[in-house]
Amino acid sequence: MKVTRKQEKVIRHTLEGWRKEGVIEESEQQRLQQNLSVQLFDWQRLSRYAFWIALACAIIAIGSLVADEYLMALLFNFGYATRAVILAIIAAACYSWGFQRQKRTPEKRYSNEAIVFLGVLFTALCLSQVGMALDNGSGNVAPLFLLGCAIYGVMGYLARSGLVWLFCLLALGSFFGSSTGYASGWGAYWLGMNYPIRFVLFGAVLLAGCYLLKTPLQQRNLFNVSKAMGLLYLFIALWILSIFGNYDVDIWQSVRQIELMHWSLLFALAAGACIWISLKTDDGMLRGFGLTFLGINLYTRYFEMFWDDTNKVIFFLLLAISLALVGRYAERIWRVGEGHKSH
């Protein structure tokens, strides 16, 4: 079995633990360890990073092309509608090529996904030309985002591509933001909610839908991407909400900090809930989001309230003591669990 150095350490540590606990004999441990073959260089990871960099360069190149009016006029000396049709044909060709390669050579995962992603780029360019062709001055771009969401959703689902599905969820968030903005006349509030509160609700609904559709999403390898995006929408919106509250930017500067404290508590409770659930379910993603945004919350509150008035040594010393107490309590629970296992 070919494994990386990191995987080898984990496997050897696990086998050693099983031997000490009497799960396997020493001879069985040695036999299993002999079947490990360490890869001195992680070619799979290099392949993935290389394709990511290539796609990033492709995005920059295409963006530069679109921004260069001379090159656009030289290569696409047509009207908006004609450009949209040409770009749609290129996008369809990329999707078709990528799907055919997936069937013929499924082991070439990263190159296949890169080709499908080129279809995403040309789809976005196509939609931009459609928007310019149909522009009537209303400023309502939500239907274009919804169309992009539908296209990316179908292609990402069929291709089992987390990268394409990511753009589907980004387009869905853009549709929600632009549609509520257009409905409110691009004002600060929609149904009494500013943008951060809207996206807190959006992230929560997306996260709930992700778990409701967990089985089909897992079958298409799209569950983790969906959960990560739901958490990202939710926590970034909560962070912004803890800073600005449900206020317009013009009013926010005159608001006292204490009036925003309940939003900070909500932010902390959401992060704490993620950490608690992760400890119960051993969910690394929830643990990572919970710990990261709890730290962001603490640092944000510190800079807002205590940076000018509190001695830095005292503040961080209190923070260290509180975290040490949490760690001690967690260690005590862990030791109790280990004691039960040993009996």
Backbone hydrogen bonds, N-H to C=O, Kabsch-Sander energy under -0.5 kcal/mol:
donor,donor_aa,acceptor,acceptor_aa,energy
3,V,37,S,-2.3
8,E,4,T,-2.4
9,K,5,R,-2.0
10,V,6,K,-1.8
11,I,7,Q,-2.6
12,R,8,E,-2.8
13,H,9,K,-2.3
14,T,10,V,-2.3
15,L,11,I,-2.7
16,E,12,R,-2.3
17,G,13,H,-2.2
18,W,14,T,-2.5
19,R,15,L,-2.2
20,K,16,E,-2.2
21,E,17,G,-1.9
22,G,19,R,-1.0
23,V,18,W,-2.5
24,I,18,W,-0.8
29,Q,25,E,-2.1
30,Q,26,E,-2.3
31,R,27,S,-2.1
32,L,28,E,-2.3
33,Q,29,Q,-2.2
34,Q,30,Q,-1.8
35,N,31,R,-0.6
35,N,32,L,-0.8
36,L,33,Q,-1.4
37,S,1,M,-3.3
38,V,36,L,-0.5
39,Q,3,V,-3.0
40,L,38,V,-0.6
43,W,41,F,-1.5
46,L,42,D,-1.8
47,S,43,W,-2.5
48,R,44,Q,-2.2
49,Y,45,R,-2.6
50,A,46,L,-2.6
51,F,47,S,-2.1
52,W,48,R,-2.0
53,I,49,Y,-2.5
54,A,50,A,-2.3
55,L,51,F,-2.4
56,A,52,W,-2.3
57,C,53,I,-2.5
58,A,54,A,-2.1
59,I,55,L,-2.5
60,I,56,A,-2.2
61,A,57,C,-2.6
62,I,58,A,-2.7
63,G,59,I,-2.6
64,S,60,I,-2.5
65,L,61,A,-2.1
66,V,62,I,-2.4
67,A,63,G,-2.0
68,D,64,S,-1.1
69,E,67,A,-1.0
72,M,68,D,-2.3
73,A,69,E,-2.4
74,L,70,Y,-2.0
75,L,71,L,-3.0
76,F,72,M,-2.8
78,F,76,F,-2.3
83,R,79,G,-2.3
84,A,80,Y,-2.5
85,V,81,A,-2.0
86,I,82,T,-2.4
87,L,83,R,-2.8
88,A,84,A,-2.2
89,I,85,V,-2.2
90,I,86,I,-2.1
91,A,87,L,-2.5
92,A,88,A,-2.6
93,A,89,I,-2.2
94,C,90,I,-2.2
95,Y,91,A,-2.5
96,S,92,A,-2.7
97,W,93,A,-2.6
98,G,94,C,-2.6
99,F,95,Y,-2.5
100,Q,96,S,-2.3
101,R,97,W,-2.2
102,Q,98,G,-1.9
103,K,99,F,-1.5
104,R,100,Q,-2.3
105,T,101,R,-3.2
108,K,105,T,-1.5
109,R,107,E,-1.8
112,N,108,K,-1.9
113,E,109,R,-2.3
114,A,110,Y,-2.0
115,I,111,S,-1.9
116,V,112,N,-2.0
117,F,113,E,-2.3
118,L,114,A,-1.5
119,G,115,I,-1.1
120,V,116,V,-1.1
121,L,117,F,-2.0
122,F,118,L,-2.3
123,T,119,G,-2.0
124,A,120,V,-2.3
125,L,121,L,-2.1
126,C,122,F,-2.3
127,L,123,T,-2.6
128,S,124,A,-1.9
129,Q,125,L,-1.8
130,V,126,C,-2.3
131,G,127,L,-2.6
132,M,128,S,-1.9
133,A,129,Q,-2.2
134,L,130,V,-2.1
135,D,131,G,-0.6
141,V,139,G,-1.2
144,L,141,V,-0.6
145,F,141,V,-1.6
146,L,142,A,-2.4
147,L,143,P,-2.4
148,G,144,L,-2.5
149,C,145,F,-2.5
150,A,146,L,-2.2
151,I,147,L,-2.4
152,Y,148,G,-2.9
153,G,149,C,-2.4
154,V,150,A,-2.3
155,M,151,I,-2.5
156,G,152,Y,-3.0
157,Y,153,G,-2.2
158,L,154,V,-2.5
159,A,155,M,-2.5
160,R,156,G,-0.7
161,S,156,G,-1.8
162,G,160,R,-0.7
165,W,161,S,-2.2
166,L,162,G,-1.8
167,F,163,L,-1.3
168,C,164,V,-1.6
169,L,165,W,-2.1
170,L,166,L,-2.1
171,A,167,F,-2.5
172,L,168,C,-2.0
173,G,169,L,-2.2
174,S,170,L,-2.3
175,F,171,A,-2.4
176,F,172,L,-2.3
177,G,173,G,-2.5
178,S,174,S,-2.7
179,S,175,F,-2.6
180,T,176,F,-2.2
181,G,177,G,-1.9
182,Y,178,S,-2.5
183,A,179,S,-2.2
184,S,180,T,-1.5
185,G,182,Y,-1.4
186,W,181,G,-3.9
187,G,184,S,-0.5
190,W,193,M,-2.3
193,M,190,W,-1.4
198,R,194,N,-2.0
199,F,195,Y,-2.3
200,V,196,P,-1.6
201,L,197,I,-2.1
202,F,198,R,-2.3
203,G,199,F,-2.6
204,A,200,V,-2.2
205,V,201,L,-2.6
206,L,202,F,-2.6
207,L,203,G,-2.4
208,A,204,A,-2.4
209,G,205,V,-2.7
210,C,206,L,-2.0
211,Y,207,L,-1.7
212,L,208,A,-2.2
213,L,209,G,-2.1
214,K,211,Y,-1.2
217,L,213,L,-2.1
218,Q,214,K,-2.6
219,Q,215,T,-2.0
220,R,216,P,-1.1
221,N,218,Q,-1.3
222,L,217,L,-3.4
223,F,217,L,-0.7
226,S,222,L,-1.9
227,K,223,F,-2.8
228,A,224,N,-2.6
229,M,225,V,-2.3
230,G,226,S,-2.2
231,L,227,K,-2.5
232,L,228,A,-2.3
233,Y,229,M,-2.8
234,L,230,G,-2.2
235,F,231,L,-2.9
236,I,232,L,-2.2
237,A,233,Y,-1.8
238,L,234,L,-2.2
239,W,235,F,-2.5
240,I,236,I,-2.3
241,L,237,A,-2.5
242,S,238,L,-2.3
243,I,239,W,-0.8
243,I,240,I,-0.7
244,F,240,I,-2.7
245,G,241,L,-2.4
247,Y,244,F,-0.6
247,Y,245,G,-0.8
251,I,248,D,-0.6
252,W,248,D,-2.5
253,Q,249,V,-0.8
254,S,251,I,-1.9
255,V,252,W,-1.6
259,E,256,R,-1.2
260,L,257,Q,-1.7
261,M,258,I,-1.1
263,W,260,L,-0.9
264,S,260,L,-1.4
265,L,261,M,-2.3
266,L,262,H,-1.9
267,F,263,W,-2.2
268,A,264,S,-2.4
269,L,265,L,-2.8
270,A,266,L,-2.2
271,A,267,F,-2.1
272,G,268,A,-2.9
273,A,269,L,-2.6
274,C,270,A,-1.9
275,I,271,A,-2.1
276,W,272,G,-2.6
277,I,273,A,-2.6
278,S,274,C,-2.3
279,L,275,I,-1.9
280,K,276,W,-1.5
281,T,277,I,-2.4
282,D,278,S,-2.1
283,D,278,S,-0.8
284,G,282,D,-0.9
287,R,283,D,-2.1
288,G,284,G,-2.5
289,F,285,M,-2.5
290,G,286,L,-2.8
291,L,287,R,-2.6
292,T,288,G,-2.3
293,F,289,F,-2.5
294,L,290,G,-1.8
295,G,291,L,-2.1
296,I,292,T,-2.0
297,N,293,F,-2.1
298,L,294,L,-2.3
299,Y,295,G,-2.5
300,T,296,I,-2.4
301,R,297,N,-2.6
302,Y,298,L,-2.3
303,F,299,Y,-2.4
304,E,300,T,-1.8
305,M,301,R,-2.7
306,F,301,R,-0.5
306,F,302,Y,-2.0
307,W,302,Y,-1.4
310,T,306,F,-2.5
315,F,311,N,-2.3
316,F,312,K,-2.3
317,L,313,V,-1.8
318,L,314,I,-2.5
319,L,315,F,-2.2
320,A,316,F,-2.4
321,I,317,L,-2.4
322,S,318,L,-2.4
323,L,319,L,-2.2
324,A,320,A,-2.2
325,L,321,I,-2.2
326,V,322,S,-1.9
327,G,323,L,-2.5
328,R,324,A,-2.5
329,Y,325,L,-2.4
330,A,326,V,-2.4
331,E,327,G,-2.4
332,R,328,R,-2.2
333,I,329,Y,-2.0
334,W,330,A,-2.3
335,R,331,E,-2.6
336,V,332,R,-2.1
337,G,333,I,-2.2
338,E,334,W,-2.4
339,G,335,R,-2.2
340,H,336,V,-2.0
341,K,337,G,-1.9
342,S,338,E,-2.1
343,H,339,G,-1.1
